[in-house]
Amino acid sequence: MTERENIPVVVASQAVAIQSGQSISLVARGLAALRKGNDAFDDLLKAAEQGDADAQCVLGCSYESGNSVEQNFEQAFFWYRKSAELGNANAQCNLGSMYQAGRYVEQNYEQAVLWYRKAAEQGFSGAQWRLGMGYEFSRGVEQDYQQAAYWYRKAAEQGDSDGQWHLGSMYNCGHCVEQDDEQAVYWFHKAAEQGDSIGQWWLGNMYQWGNGVKQDYEQAVYWYRKSAEQGDAHGQYKLGTMYEVGNGVEQNFEQAVYWYRKAAKKGDSGAQKALRELGIDWENNAP
């Protein structure tokens, strides 16, 4: 499970919202208004209690994230379900995420898939790639790479960066689609250009090894750095490797260790191994 799967989808893009029949006007305005004070929250609560599905979804997001109100997963779940049962795709996706992560409710992948599917079939891209992951990793549904690729593509073609890099990874590995590094690069690039840190290190990896694109260490470093500076542990590890060997950048062991440490503290096993091999006790910050 990635951290992103557990992050509530606050609002869909306008294009997705139109396709899925969801109005994002209240959602967008509501989230912005919540930052301005209690009056906005009171208005939102009133609308939610009157059965407004968009208001219910925003209220759920607020409780889940602790935005303008004390974080409360029980209340988040309550309002997401209210909204989801009225057909709000954003809420359906977030409800699925709560089931998947086991927040407030017992973890239940089958229920997660059920709600992701409801949202995905309405065209909600955040649910589409999450449903794709269910199929790819056999969570709540029988493993089916063809279905995984189908839902990743649905999200990717709507411009969802998570869908794009997931689809790229399918092309990279040849899961249910013919292995095609050029197509992998195409989708990784789409995600990377949107600022997606995972898409960025994937693209850097393709440049490093010359898969689907002419080998270019400087471009590899460029994309690894983009990812690393956003705090992505694997991007940090990969940037460290480039500094350690001096590919695409002047060799610099201090910089290598700097990036390895950042990645290691976030649990990246490659960075942890690299530091151990260098004789560095990263856990205690000792030399």
N, C-alpha and C positions, 0 to 999 in steps of 0.2 A: 504494500500500500504506500502510495506517495503522500507527502504532506498536502499536496494540492487537492487530493480527493476529499480531504477533510475541511477544506476552506469553503464556507458558505458562498454560493453564487449570489451576489448582491443584486445584480440587475443584468438582464440580457442585453445584447446589442440591439439596436433598433430594428435591424433587418430581421434578426431572429424573432424578436418580439412580434413583428408584423406577421411573419409566417406562422407563428404558433398561436396567434390570436390573443396574445397577451398585451395589455396596455402597460407601457413602461412609464407613462407620464407621472402617475402618482408615485410609483416606486422611486423614480429618480428624484422627484421633488421632495418626497418624504424623507429620503436619506439625507439630502442636503439640509432640509429644514430641521431635522433632529439635532443637528450640530448647533442650532441657534438658541435652543432653550426648551424649557418644560412645556410651554404652551403648544409647541409643535407636537410634542409627544402626546399630550392630552388629546389633541385633535385627531392624531393618528389612532390612538386607542379607541376613541369614540367611533371612528369610521370602521375599525376592525370589529368592534362589538356589534355594529349594525350590519355586519356581513360582507364588508368590502374585501374581496379576496386579495387585491393588491396591498391594501393597508395591513391585512393580516400577515402577508409575506414579509413586508418591511418590518413589522413588529417582531416577527420571528428572527429576522436578521439582526435586529437591534439587541434582542435578548441573547442571541447566540454569541455575538461579537462583543457585547458589553458597551455598545454605542449609545450614549445618552441615558443608559439605565444599567443597573447592576447586572452583571452576567448571570443568566439563569437558564440552564439547558431545559429544565422542565417546561418553562414558559415558552421557550423557543420551539420545542417540540409541539406543544399545544397549538400554537398559532400557525406553524407550518402545516400541521395536519388539517386544521380548519380551512386554510387556504387551498391546500392540495386537493381536498375533497370537493372543492368548488371548481377544480380544473386548472388552477394556476400552475403552469409548468415550472416556473422558478421555484415555487414552494415544494413541488413534487421532487425536484432535483435535490433540494436541500434536506428534505425529509429522508430521502434515500441515503444521503450522506450521513445523517445522524444514525440511521440503522447500520450503515456500514462501519462507522467508527465506534458504535456502541456508546454514544453520548446520550445519557439519561435512560435510554432503553437498552435492553440486552442486545448485543451485536447479532445481527441477523442479515446475512447476505441475500437470502431469498427475498426478504422484504425490500432491501435496498434495490435489487434488480427490478422488482415490481414497480417501484416508484420512478426509478430511472427510465424504465421503458415507457411509462405513461408520459413523462416529459419529453423523452426522445422522439416519440411518435408525433408529438406536437411540433417538432422541429427545434427543440431547445438544445443548443450545441453542447452546453456543459453537461447535460445528461447523456448526450450521444456518445461522447468519448468515455465517460464513466461506464456506460453500458458496454462499450467496446472492451474496456479493461476487464469487466466481469467475464466476458466471453474468452478473452485471451488467457486469463489466469484462473479460469474455472472457479469463480467466486459467485455462488448463488445460482449458477447455471452451468450446464455441461460445457466443457471447453470446446470452442468452435472458432478457429482462426478466420474462417470465411466470414462469420458474423462479426468478429472483432474488426476485420478490415472494412466491412460494410459500414459499421457505425463510426469508425474513425474517419472514413472518407466523408460521411455525411457532415460531421463536425468540421473537418478540414476545409471542405468546399464552401462552408459559410464563413471561413476566415478565422476559425477558432485555433489559436496557436497550439493548444494541447492536442487537439485532433490532428493538427499538421505534423507535429513531431512524432506522435504515435504512429501515424500512417507511414511516415518516413522510416521508422524503425521496422515496420513490417516489410517494406521494400528492402531494407538493409539486410534483414535476416532471411527473407524469402518465405515468410509465413503466409501461406494461402495466396500469395501473389508471386509472380515470377520475380526472382531476386534481380534487383535493378538498382545499382548504386546511383545512377544518374537521377532516377526518380526519387531516391532517398535524399539526395542532395537538394533536389528541387523543393521538397517539402520541409526539410530542415531549414533551408534558406528562408522559406516563407515564415516559419515560426521565429527564426532568429531575428529577422528584420522587424518583427513586432516587439522585440525586446524579451522574448521568452528565453530564460536562462538555460533551460534544458535543450531547447533547439539550438542555442548558441554553442554549447559544448559538443553536441552531436556534430554540428557543422564543422567546428574546429577539428574534430577527430577525423572527419572525411578529408579535410585539407592536409592534416598531418600525415596520413597514410596514402594519400593520392587515390582514394576510392571514389569513383564517379566524378572526379575533378582532378585537374593537374595538381600534383603535390606542391604545396606551398607552405613552408613552415611559418613564414611571417603572417600569413592569413590565419593559420592555426592559432598562433599566439594571440592575434587580434580577437578572435572569437572566444578563445578560452578566457582572455582577460575580461571581455564583456560579461561573460557568465560569472566569473569569479568575483567581479566587483559588485554583482548583485547578491552575493552571499551564497551562491550555489556551491556546495561542498565538492562535487565532482569537477566542476569547472576550476575550482581552486587547486585541487589535486593535479589536474592536467596541466595547469599553468606552471605549477611547481616542477613538474617533470621537464618542461621545456627549459626552465631556468637551470635545472640540475645538469642537463646534457648540453645546453647551449644551442638548441635548435630554434632558429627564428628570432633569437634574442641573445645578447651577450651572456655567456655563462656566469652565473651568480648564485653561489651556494646559500648566501644569506637570504636572498629572495626566494630560493627554492624552499628553504626551511620555513620562511615566513608563511608561504602559501600552504605548505604541507600542514603546519600547525593549525591554521584556520580550518582546513578541511578535516583534520584528524579529530578536532574537538567537536565536530558535528557528526562524527561517526563514520567518516569515509575510511573503509578498510585499506584501500590502496595507499592513502596518505599515512595511515598508521604504520603500515608495513615499511614504507619508505623511510620514515623517521627511525624506526627500530633498526633498520639496516645502516642508518647513519649514526647509530649509537646515541640517539636522542630520546630522553624520557619525556615524551610530550604530555603525558598525563599530569606530571608534577611540575611542568615548565622548567625542568632541570636540563642543563647542557649534556 
